[in-house]
Amino acid sequence: MTVKECKKEEKADREFQKKFKFEGSINVLTQMMVDPAATEKRGGGKNLPLRRGEILDVIQFTNQEQILCRDSQRRYGYVPRAVMLHL
C-alpha cells in the first residue's frame, strides 16, 4: 500500500467517525453477505448502497433493525439486518 492510499484511508476513517459519531478505533467484528435474493438499493444519507451477494465488514451491531458496515470501496453506512446473511 502506498503512502497516498494510506492517507486516503485515514481520511475516510476520520470522516466516518465524524459522520456517525463513532468513538474509538474501527474494528471489524465479522463479515456478512447481502442476501442474493434481496433487491438492490441505492445508498443515501447514512445508508450504504446494496448489491446482491456483496461481502460487507460489520463495524457495529447498532440495533435490531440495522448494522453499521463497510463495503469493499471503504464506504460506510447502515444496512438493514433483514437482508444480511452470516458467512
Residue pairs with C-beta under 8 A, 6 or more apart in sequence:
9 74
12 74
12 75
12 76
13 26
16 22
16 26
16 70
16 76
17 23
17 26
19 46
19 76
20 46
20 68
20 76
22 59
22 60
22 68
26 59
26 70
27 59
28 57
28 58
28 59
28 70
29 58
29 59
29 60
29 61
30 58
30 86
30 87
31 55
31 56
31 57
31 58
31 87
32 55
32 56
32 58
32 67
32 69
32 84
32 85
32 86
32 87
33 53
33 54
33 55
33 56
33 84
33 85
33 86
33 87
34 50
34 51
34 52
34 53
34 54
34 56
34 79
34 83
34 84
34 85
35 52
35 83
35 84
35 85
36 52
36 53
37 52
38 50
38 52
38 83
39 50
40 49
40 50
40 51
40 52
41 47
41 49
41 50
42 49
43 49
43 50
43 75
43 77
46 77
46 78
47 77
47 78
47 79
48 56
48 69
48 71
48 75
48 76
48 77
48 78
48 79
49 71
49 75
49 77
50 79
50 83
54 71
54 72
55 72
55 87
56 69
56 70
56 71
56 79
56 84
57 69
57 70
57 71
58 67
58 68
58 69
59 68
59 69
59 70
59 76
60 67
60 68
61 67
61 68
62 68
62 78
64 81
65 80
65 81
65 82
66 78
66 79
66 80
66 81
67 78
67 79
67 80
67 81
67 84
68 76
68 77
68 78
68 79
69 76
69 77
69 78
69 79
70 76
